[in-house]
Amino acid sequence: MGKVALITGASRGIGRQMARDFAAQGYGVAIGYLRHEQEALALQAELGPSALAVQADVSDANAVAAMVQKVCAHFGKIDVLINNAGIASFGLLTEVSEKDWLWLFDVNVHGAYRCIREVLPKMISRRRGAIINISSIWGVTGASCEVCYSASKAALIGLTKALAKEVGPSGIRVNCIAPGVIETDMNARLSAADLHALAEETPLGRIGTPEDISAAALFLASSKASFITGQVLGANGGLVI
Ligand code: NAP
């Protein structure tokens, strides 16, 4: 059988595009989702037998363990783990409650940790695998009114670099993608004028698409990236260089 990718947060946005593109490249694809079951099941139906929709809240350790077990039972292995599920929050640091701060970290950082913890032993025993963490441009530069989100995405970069060193000798690569502003529901709060201004600020003159990030993930997952680990691939149209 071809390679198998588990993509969290694949019911919508960037993750959904990755599921489509990885399936088109012959991967078996596990579509992780939380609330948007109809979308996940519709995607599973669209992609056919190579796809499996699996529900899990990445903030719930037992649910993550059950998800990984289900994917392994169905496909027999996981070659690529993409930690894409994530949430954003906006507001001044002083206005973010401790509960909301901890919740965002629980999903964006600890969620990735939980998925890695479940998948890694299986990758180590096969001495192969690729892990891709979806960070953000703001994890690199920081963003005003997004301190919590920026900090969580910076944590994913630290996790990526450290883990790459730890598991490189076991034949596993760990990389990060730091997308710029991408047209998805996550940016629904931005007005058309905001998006236009951001596009104007971007050297390549446009906002990113889920396809842009999916292409970067496909590359990092592939054997073409076999000597690349511990890296942060910026996919931001040149907004930050
Ligand atoms: P999106 O459209 O809002 O989709 C988020 C996905 O994450 C959904 O599939 C959602 O599942 C899932 N999710 C949320 N909380 C979850 C949880 N607790 N457990 C499991 N799944 C959960 O977001 P997106 O724009 O595609 O973003 C995908 C990733 O890229 C995120 O990590 C985001 O931070 C990062 N990113 C996005 C941008 C951007 O501009 N859009 C830029 C940089 C980085 P359900 O819908 O099924 O609940």
Residues whose N, C-alpha, C, O or C-beta is under 5 A from the ligand:
A	BS01	NAP	G9 A10 S11 R12 G13 I14 G15 G32 Y33 L34 R35 H36 A56 D57 V58 S59 N84 A85 G86 I87 V107 I134 S135 S136 I137 P179 G180 V181 I182 T184 D185 M186
